[in-house]
Amino acid sequence: MALEFMDKIAPYIPSIKGPAKPLSLREKMYWTAGIIAVYFLLYNIYAIGVNPTAVTQPLLQLISIIFAAKVGSLITVGIGPIVLSSIILQLVSGSGIIKIDLNDITNKSRWQAMQKLFAISIAVIESLIFVISGYVPVASPSVIGYVVLQMAIGAIIIIFLDEIMTKYGITSGINVFIAAGVSYAIVAGTFSILIPEAIAAIQAGGAAAPANALMAFGPLFFAVIIFLVSIYAYEMKVELPLSFEQLRGIGGRLPIPFLYVSVLPVILASSLELSLTVWFRFLAGIHGTFAGLAKFIAFYQPVGGSLQLSGGLAYLISPTFPLPYAAPYGIGGYGAYFSYLLTHTSELFLPWGGMLLIPEWVHVLVYIGVLLVLCVIFGKFWIEMTGQSPKHLAEQLGSTGWQIPGFRRDPRIIENVLNKYIPNVTVLGSLFVGFLASIATLTGAIGTGMGILLTVGIIYMVYQQLLQENLYETYPILEKITK
């Protein structure tokens, strides 16, 4: 499939013109600061017609952090359209449906135009779904179209802010928005939830007051632990020596990081698990012959005027618990939270009749187990679809003249060597991020485990990029040599 058809569409898609000359690091920092300011402005403005007091998002909190969004605001959709359009096109390209050489300027321009068109289309569709499904409560049915329009415009603004950031900032807009959203969630959660709870514990008095006040900061403590462990994990890697056949004495190293596929497996796995709780919501209205089967898949109960998932298979694989048990700080501390997990049960309706009571600790184990399995599946799937498999990497090294010292320059030999490392780190890294994210989610870590994992990776990458930019400004000759 060729992309020539985009030549007629691309002129009608707005585009941000790049800088006339290379920007200095200081100028890029100014642009980055300005874009972040606009992002936070959109983040904190609710769409006109939305009822902010009725916005509840226990099921969407994780996805909202991943997609740098805020339900009910102008950026309810966040970076979701950018991410989804990129994933879809990457999979289509990796599967061979679209064969395109991105080294060609014309093809690259067509590809970027199609990705932007996909993102804008997804932005409109997702805005409509959020409002129609009821996750964004509106004041009256008459303003539904107006609310959808505002959210779609907000999502499109984010798309162009990402393009501006890519051309004028220090990194991509996706990275900055995710890091900014997680950082905001940590700061806002600390000041709006943890500190008030600590003050309330002290005011309550009693011998346990100091301990209760300290325990109120448990979610922040777990967030710090996840942050430190993530930093350590990102630094772990295996380095294979490389030599250049054409020039003796020229060599290098091929790093194979422990988090070879980063946190993509847990993003895809968690998004699937949480999406199921949204997709199966229609089952709540089924009655009659198939009512038992519907409850077996996903059992919803009305709570506070809205439907809440509280049983069924979808509930068992989700990281959610009935309100007010959704987080440790929601029911007065970790003591009551873990007591709930150990003593309470959820309902599993059998299709043929009857009901099983499933302990919540079983729910926890099932959630973690399914998440880990999905992470491994998505991890192995991702390296195959994105050209990161041992076979693809061996072909790339061979085509550029690199070889592993002590082995013949044969892609099959290099592939055999890489097969000793890449499959193992893919599985272990996927299990690690899945387990770390699940523990962080279950312990109520501020910012969520996945959000912290993403932020650490982004900060680490930006830090390396800033060092490189500073080095290029100090020694301009290096930029010519490396490029």
SVG drawing of the C-alpha trace seen along z (x, -y; Angstrom):
<svg xmlns="http://www.w3.org/2000/svg" viewBox="-36 -31 79 55">
<polyline fill="none" stroke="black" stroke-width="0.4" points="0.0,0.0 1.5,-3.4 0.9,-6.8 0.7,-8.9 -3.0,-9.6 -1.8,-11.8 -0.4,-14.3 -3.9,-15.6 -4.9,-15.6 -1.7,-16.9 -2.1,-20.5 -5.3,-20.8 -3.9,-19.6 -2.4,-22.5 1.3,-22.1 3.8,-23.9 6.8,-25.3 10.1,-24.5 12.6,-27.1 14.6,-29.0 17.9,-28.2 18.9,-25.8 17.8,-27.0 20.1,-27.2 19.5,-25.2 18.3,-28.3 15.7,-29.0 14.5,-25.4 14.0,-25.7 11.9,-28.9 9.7,-27.2 9.3,-24.1 8.3,-26.3 5.7,-28.1 4.2,-25.0 4.0,-23.4 2.2,-26.6 -0.4,-26.3 -0.8,-22.6 -1.5,-23.3 -4.0,-26.0 -6.0,-23.5 -5.6,-20.9 -7.3,-23.1 -10.2,-24.5 -13.3,-22.4 -15.4,-22.3 -18.4,-24.5 -21.5,-22.3 -19.6,-19.8 -20.6,-19.2 -17.2,-19.1 -18.6,-17.9 -20.0,-14.8 -16.8,-13.8 -15.5,-10.5 -12.8,-8.5 -11.6,-5.6 -11.5,-3.4 -9.9,-6.0 -7.4,-7.4 -4.6,-5.2 -5.3,-5.8 -5.7,-9.5 -2.2,-9.7 -0.7,-7.7 -2.4,-9.9 -1.7,-13.1 -5.4,-13.9 -8.0,-15.1 -11.5,-13.9 -14.0,-16.8 -11.3,-19.3 -10.6,-20.6 -7.9,-17.9 -10.1,-15.0 -8.7,-13.0 -5.1,-14.1 -2.4,-12.6 -4.5,-9.4 -5.1,-10.2 -1.4,-10.8 -0.4,-7.6 -3.2,-5.5 -2.5,-6.8 1.2,-6.1 0.6,-2.6 -1.9,-1.7 0.3,-3.0 3.4,-1.3 1.6,2.0 0.3,1.5 3.8,0.7 5.4,3.5 2.9,6.0 3.9,5.0 0.5,3.6 2.2,0.3 5.8,0.4 7.5,-2.9 11.0,-4.2 11.0,-6.9 14.6,-8.0 13.0,-9.5 11.8,-13.1 8.7,-12.9 7.6,-9.6 8.3,-10.8 6.2,-13.9 3.3,-11.7 3.6,-9.5 3.6,-12.4 0.5,-13.9 -1.4,-10.6 -0.5,-10.2 -1.7,-13.7 -4.9,-13.0 -5.4,-9.8 -4.8,-11.6 -7.3,-14.3 -10.0,-11.7 -9.4,-9.7 -9.6,-12.9 -13.1,-13.6 -14.2,-10.0 -12.8,-9.7 -14.3,-13.0 -17.7,-11.7 -17.3,-8.4 -16.3,-10.0 -19.5,-12.1 -21.9,-9.6 -20.7,-6.9 -21.4,-9.1 -17.8,-9.3 -18.0,-13.0 -21.2,-14.2 -22.9,-17.0 -25.4,-19.5 -28.1,-18.6 -28.5,-16.6 -28.8,-19.7 -25.1,-20.7 -23.7,-17.3 -22.6,-18.4 -21.1,-21.6 -19.1,-19.7 -17.8,-17.2 -16.7,-20.1 -14.7,-21.7 -13.0,-18.5 -12.2,-17.7 -10.7,-21.2 -8.7,-20.8 -7.3,-17.4 -6.4,-18.9 -4.6,-21.8 -2.6,-19.1 -1.7,-17.5 -0.2,-20.7 1.5,-21.5 3.2,-18.2 4.4,-19.2 5.6,-22.6 7.5,-20.9 9.1,-18.4 10.4,-21.2 11.1,-23.9 11.5,-22.2 13.9,-19.8 11.9,-16.6 8.5,-15.5 5.3,-16.9 4.1,-13.4 7.1,-13.0 6.7,-16.5 3.0,-16.2 3.2,-12.8 6.0,-13.9 4.1,-17.2 0.8,-15.3 2.4,-12.8 4.4,-15.5 1.2,-17.5 -0.7,-14.5 2.0,-13.8 2.1,-17.4 -1.7,-17.9 -2.3,-14.6 0.2,-15.4 -1.3,-18.8 -5.0,-18.0 -5.2,-14.5 -2.2,-13.4 -1.4,-16.6 -5.1,-17.2 -5.3,-13.5 -2.1,-13.9 -3.5,-17.1 -6.8,-15.3 -5.0,-12.4 -3.1,-14.8 -6.2,-16.7 -8.0,-13.5 -5.5,-13.1 -4.7,-9.9 -1.6,-7.8 -1.8,-6.6 -2.1,-10.1 1.6,-10.4 1.7,-7.0 -1.6,-7.7 -0.2,-11.0 2.9,-9.3 0.9,-6.5 -1.1,-9.2 2.0,-9.8 2.2,-6.1 1.2,-6.7 4.0,-9.3 6.5,-6.9 5.6,-4.1 5.9,-6.6 9.4,-7.5 10.3,-3.8 8.9,-3.1 10.9,-6.2 14.2,-4.9 13.7,-1.3 12.8,-2.6 16.0,-4.7 18.0,-1.6 16.2,0.5 16.8,-2.0 20.5,-1.9 20.7,1.9 22.0,3.1 24.2,5.6 26.7,4.2 28.0,6.3 31.3,5.3 31.1,4.3 33.8,3.7 33.7,2.1 35.0,4.4 36.0,1.7 38.1,-0.4 40.3,1.5 40.5,0.0 37.0,-1.5 34.6,0.1 31.7,-0.4 29.2,1.2 25.7,2.3 23.6,1.7 20.8,4.1 18.9,2.5 17.0,4.5 13.9,2.5 14.4,3.3 10.8,2.5 10.6,-0.2 7.1,-0.3 5.1,0.3 4.0,3.8 2.4,2.6 0.8,-0.4 -0.8,1.9 -1.8,4.5 -3.2,2.1 -5.1,0.2 -6.6,3.5 -7.7,4.5 -9.2,1.1 -10.8,0.8 -12.7,4.0 -14.4,2.5 -15.6,-0.3 -16.5,1.9 -18.6,4.3 -20.6,1.5 -23.4,2.2 -23.9,5.6 -25.5,3.9 -28.7,3.3 -29.1,7.0 -32.1,8.9 -33.8,12.2 -32.0,15.3 -28.5,13.8 -28.6,11.9 -26.6,14.6 -23.9,14.7 -23.7,10.8 -23.2,10.8 -20.6,13.6 -18.6,11.4 -19.1,8.1 -21.4,7.3 -22.3,3.6 -24.2,2.0 -25.6,-1.5 -23.6,-3.6 -24.3,-7.3 -26.2,-7.6 -23.7,-5.8 -22.8,-2.2 -19.8,-0.7 -18.1,2.6 -18.2,4.8 -18.0,8.4 -17.5,10.8 -14.5,11.8 -13.8,8.2 -13.7,7.2 -11.2,9.9 -8.7,8.8 -9.1,5.1 -7.1,3.1 -10.3,1.4 -12.2,1.9 -15.7,0.7 -15.7,-2.9 -14.7,-4.0 -12.2,-1.1 -10.5,-2.2 -7.3,-3.5 -5.7,-3.3 -6.3,-7.0 -9.9,-6.7 -11.0,-4.6 -8.7,-6.0 -5.4,-4.3 -3.6,-1.1 -4.9,0.8 -8.5,0.6 -7.5,1.0 -5.6,4.3 -8.2,5.5 -10.8,5.0 -8.6,7.0 -8.2,9.9 -11.8,10.1 -14.2,9.0 -15.5,10.9 -16.8,10.1 -19.5,11.9 -19.0,14.1 -22.2,15.2 -22.2,18.5 -23.8,18.7 -25.8,21.8 -27.1,20.2 -25.8,19.6 -23.1,17.4 -19.5,17.8 -18.0,15.4 -14.4,14.6 -12.2,13.2 -10.6,9.9 -7.1,11.2 -7.9,13.7 -8.9,10.7 -5.5,9.1 -3.6,12.3 -5.7,12.8 -5.2,9.1 -1.4,9.3 -1.1,12.7 -3.2,11.7 -1.3,8.4 2.1,10.2 1.0,12.6 -0.3,9.8 2.9,7.8 5.0,10.7 2.7,11.3 2.7,7.6 6.4,7.3 7.3,10.2 4.7,8.9 6.1,5.4 9.7,6.3 8.6,8.3 6.3,5.6 8.7,2.7 11.8,4.3 13.6,4.8 13.8,8.6 17.2,10.3 16.7,11.0 15.9,7.4 18.7,6.0 21.2,8.5 20.2,7.5 20.6,3.8 24.1,4.3 25.2,6.4 24.0,3.9 25.9,1.1 29.2,3.1 29.2,3.9 30.1,7.3 30.7,8.9 34.5,9.5 35.4,13.2 32.4,14.0 32.1,14.1 30.2,11.1 27.1,13.1 23.6,11.9 22.7,15.4 25.7,15.6 24.9,12.2 21.2,13.2 22.3,16.3 24.3,14.2 21.5,11.7 19.1,14.5 20.9,15.3 20.0,11.8 17.1,10.1 14.3,12.7 15.4,13.0 15.5,9.3 12.2,8.8 10.5,11.3 12.2,10.3 11.8,6.6 8.1,7.0 7.5,9.0 9.4,6.4 7.4,3.4 4.2,5.3 4.9,6.3 6.2,2.9 3.2,1.1 0.7,3.5 2.3,3.2 2.3,-0.6 -1.3,-0.6 -2.4,1.7 -0.5,-0.4 -2.0,-3.6 1.3,-5.3 0.7,-8.9 1.1,-9.3 0.6,-5.5 3.4,-3.1 3.1,-3.3 3.1,-7.0 6.3,-7.1 8.0,-4.5 7.2,-6.6 8.3,-9.8 11.6,-8.3 12.3,-7.1 11.4,-10.5 13.5,-12.4 16.5,-10.0 16.1,-10.5 15.8,-14.3 18.8,-14.5 20.9,-12.6 19.6,-14.8 20.4,-18.0 24.0,-16.7 24.3,-16.1 22.9,-19.5 25.2,-21.3 28.2,-19.3 27.3,-20.3 27.1,-23.9 30.5,-23.7 32.2,-21.7 30.3,-22.4 32.7,-20.1 31.2,-17.1 27.8,-17.6 29.3,-17.5 31.2,-14.3 28.2,-12.5 25.8,-13.5"/>
</svg>
